[in-house]
């Protein structure tokens, strides 16, 4: 093994690959259930079915695929071995079953003192703790002290806090530990989950991978450093303020600190995009660029949501719904769709062809999936997002149903390509 | 950067073989990408020594590219010991891309 070369630290593909398969199935399931949630979603962001679909998306689709991707990424970029492959397997199955039980409970409005809700929540907590232990024990050994890695490590702490708070909210309904309603506590749960876990993770992973895929050099690392501090300080301030009193001035100041952090991280990646070597974007990068456009939309609605302008008071529920939708079904879904194409084909390709390069004629990683299928779901995703956006804005159930159909098409085609890559059969031809 | 004018005939032939190794991300061969820093052919020791870099640390296909270089050189000169050395000094930059590589990438 050569100094500084870390690919051989990557865990066995059997740890990583099932995450992509299960995640794609959850995305398809959530898209189907979205169709039957359209009436609720047109009016509120907090109904039982909406909560069910939201948790399938954030846990089964986004978090589960991120878990798998991080098991591959942390060893490769941090140049360390994964602490335990066994823990990774257990974490996958507990998260999978926990998500099913939890979303089943939400769907049927069995919140609080039910065996499904408690078992589901416990399994998710176990899964997250195993993931946190596994990734932190691996990551903390790294000698690569970069702000990209700091973002990833801090996101793992925020994830743990998100789940602990989620469990606390559920138990508080039964045991009344603190005199707070779940309506008061849910925004804290939402913000640390979305910003602390997802946003910081994406900041770390995207700032590592996108410049690598763009082959962009001489980027200003100071942007990432300041972004890291602003994002964390802003989030701590927002969470404490939401919990203790919702002071409007503090909300606005902390929202702008957080916004400053996000802008700097986006600027860093935009610089990488501008300096990219290969001008033509492949599907993975097209979806990733689209994700940043959708992030901008989320930020706009996040600001509207924080400002609570009187002029917009009639739209308060819709603004919050659009904020959540543009983050979960927009930004995060788009970046996961895109990064699947940048990671999974390479993992499968390495597994099958690593020992055959130069000896046989072999396909390239991009040949492992169907390009036309990827193109189709790129456009169906855009249509789905625009339709749900307008549907919620107009409180129009039919538009949300049409959107769900396009999300089903997107998820179906994406799942097809995921499984096409996963079940790719080795193809070698003799060299001429 | 590699000065091809200073290479022997055998070293130039080795470089031509290495040109068959393509970076799967940008789909440009690694010689035109400027990843090969040195090529040495030691006839008396029956040894080939190549010094190369990668476009980024943590490159997911780094091992495979290095292995590919070893494979094509061994296939060309099977009686020689082939050593591929990875270095991060000097750090690779896009300025190291050859005019051919730049033309392919529309730079």
Interface residues (C-beta under 8 A of the other chain):
Chain A: X2 X3 X4 X5 X6 X7 X8 X76 X77 X79 X208 X211 X212 X213 X215 X217 X218 X277 X278 X279 X343 X346 X349 X350 X353 X354 X355 X357 X358 X359 X364 X365 X366
Chain B: X20 X21 X22 X24 X25 X26 X27 X54 X55 X56 X57 X58 X59 X60 X61 X62 X63 X64 X66 X67 X68 X70 X71 X72 X75 X85 X86 X88 X91 X92 X93 X94 X97 X105 X106 X107
